[in-house]
Amino acid sequence: MSTFKRASRALRSNFSLFSTPRPYLSHFSFNQNASFCSRPRQNSKEGSTIDLNKYPSDNIRNFSIIAHVDHGKSTLADRLLELTGTIRKGHGQPQYLDKLQVERERGITVKAQTATMFHRHKFLGSDTDFLLNLIDTPGHVDFSYEVSRSLAACQGALLVVDAAQGVQAQTVANFYLAFESNLAIIPVINKIDQPTADPDRVKAQLKSMFDLDPSDALFTSAKTGQGLEQVLPAVIERIPPPPGKSTSPLRMLLLDSYYDEYKGVICHVAVVDGALHKGDKISSAATGQSYEVSDVGILHPELVPTGILLTGQVGFMVNGMRSTKEARIGDTLHHTRTVIQPLPGFKPAKHMVFSGLYPADGSDFEALNHAIERLTCNDASVSVTKESSTALGLGFRCGFLGLLHMDVFHQRLEQEHGAHVISTVPTVPYIFEYSDGSKVEVQNPAALPSNPKNRLSACWEPTVIATIIIPSEYVGSVITLCAERRGEQLEYSFIDSQRAFMKYRMPLREIVVDFYNELKSITSGYASFDYEDSEYQSSDLVKLDILLNGQPVDAMATIVHKSKAPRVGRELVEKLKKFIDRQMFEIIIQAAIGSKVIARETLSAMRKNVLAKCYGGDITRKKKLLEKQKEGKKRMKRVGSVDIPQEAFHELLKVS
Ligand SMILES: Nc1nc2c(ncn2[C@@H]2O[C@H](COP(=O)(O)OP(=O)(O)OP(=O)(O)O)[C@@H](O)[C@H]2O)c(=O)[nH]1
């Protein structure tokens, strides 16, 4: 059973009983008298002098910061890094651990980031030096795979909740991920400086929803610094040290990997048992392949070589892997020639949406191939297979964790690798059964015959369990929206007098495209939403073809529920009419199921004259416009004799 499903089951039972055992681990002694004491400022440049032998596992704490989107994880991480002198105060770069350009532009965390901090604290009566590994995690549902991976390296988590917004859908999802991993959970009610903050209400929600003791909650403002002095003492006193054995043979969990231009593949690892030294010979439990460790160290938060990583420590390792494909996330690494029991590892990432990626300019296939290869080195959760389309030429079919993930991947391709792509309508993985009893998973609608009923006997679509939290006054409109999206209500209750909690089983296709936007718009932005994958359900699906002047455009084909086909068909042809420029001849745009046309638009003939509004004879301006038109043409795709601009493909993504 998937973690998601188990969490969902726990969640369901939690809501019916409203009281569960306290999720805390109680085996670690709690020192009531310990007091806060700051360590002299550390600087990452001092890295080479760091002696990790000073930090046996009893003096190590590994913890994640988890929360709903925007509740302040990365800002809190900044403050903790400053407090411990890991980064300079006023370093001028908010959300320091969000390093990607896409993270900075969108203000979201996409990749979990680890930072090692050092902190002196009065513990059991004496000043003690601690090594703290903090993992900042993403909040958006698409990246919850990153959260579950991060939690595997931790013994505790700070569950951050916005004091004004209270518990939201991803708070619930992340709480259960941590709870299922048996982590010590420290509730942190953040943003208490806001005028609308109501920490007492949030405390009551944490008690009623998760049975978290209200007296355990910390109250902070990551913005003003209020209450932050309580955080690290709580981490040290309430989170147990890592449980591994220093005397056992080395076992390391491979948490993540990325490709660095200069160093090659860099692996992030958690040393569960034993110790890793520079120069060690290690092997992968998954592939049996052996490597020599050429560099090892901590993330402080930049790479700082230490020559050693001891039991319970989290850090980086370079070992001559040539491609990140060799670095299998969740793999156990051990000393060559020792026999070990591999660690449980992680479930592979589940791809929720698939889309074709094609070079905007057909001749750029090799450049796109190269760009995708490089980017997947740093984002191994994308699946890639080559495919070809009669409309778009050679390209790739890629699997993503969700639509935001797909969007972020496109943006990174463009920003980090200069690749311009056309993407096809995203689709979810359907299962079709042929009349001979064989079953296929269809990730590309073009792969289905246009009249599938002739050869197919049954079809199934993936569903999700959606969690929605909304102010009570919006319940009616949300129920209507979910019904329109073929949702089946599983649960409906109240978190407190103001907020309702609902659970729905919904077809994945109905939520991947614009469900969240619509939910936000009908609830004035107050809804929060999360989902977890569930089983397949039998469904009445049809393939919807788009034809231009009678010729099907394979890259625009889509699979829809039969009841929605007329509306989707109509919307698609209307969108295309808006985005295709008039050309020298008439263009007939049709949507069809098999040979039956269900929607049609006609674009009358006329060449778009970009100089129409250019009065007077300024030749340089005319030249500029003609140049711009030429540039635009590069981003067009010719299907038969019809030029389709890139935006038309983008717009089709928004039709559900
Ligand atoms: N008023 C106030 N604003 C805060 C506080 N903490 C964070 N913020 C603001 O809240 C916004 C979101 O903060 P982030 O730290 O990026 O939130 P996050 O949880 O890391 O966001 P994701 O990574 O996208 O999930 C930013 O504009 C912060 O400046 C706080 O204590 N008080």
The ligand as an ORCA input file, in Angstrom:
! r2SCAN-3c Opt
* xyz 0 1
  N       4.393     38.514      8.049
  C       5.161     37.434      7.920
  N       5.503     36.971      6.711
  C       6.286     35.872      6.633
  C       6.737     35.195      7.782
  N       7.468     34.109      7.360
  C       7.459     34.137      6.017
  N       6.756     35.188      5.571
  C       6.489     35.563      4.179
  O       5.649     34.565      3.598
  C       5.990     34.353      2.216
  C       6.291     32.871      1.980
  O       7.442     32.537      2.720
  P       8.362     31.288      2.321
  O       9.400     31.182      3.389
  O       8.833     31.370      0.907
  O       7.298     30.128      2.424
  P       7.493     28.586      2.068
  O       6.632     27.839      3.015
  O       8.942     28.246      2.070
  O       6.927     28.520      0.595
  P       7.018     27.263     -0.439
  O       8.430     26.845     -0.500
  O       6.522     27.819     -1.733
  O       6.109     26.229      0.070
  C       7.187     35.251      1.938
  O       6.710     36.437      1.353
  C       7.758     35.552      3.317
  O       8.407     36.801      3.390
  C       6.373     35.718      9.069
  O       6.704     35.212     10.127
  N       5.580     36.837      9.064
*
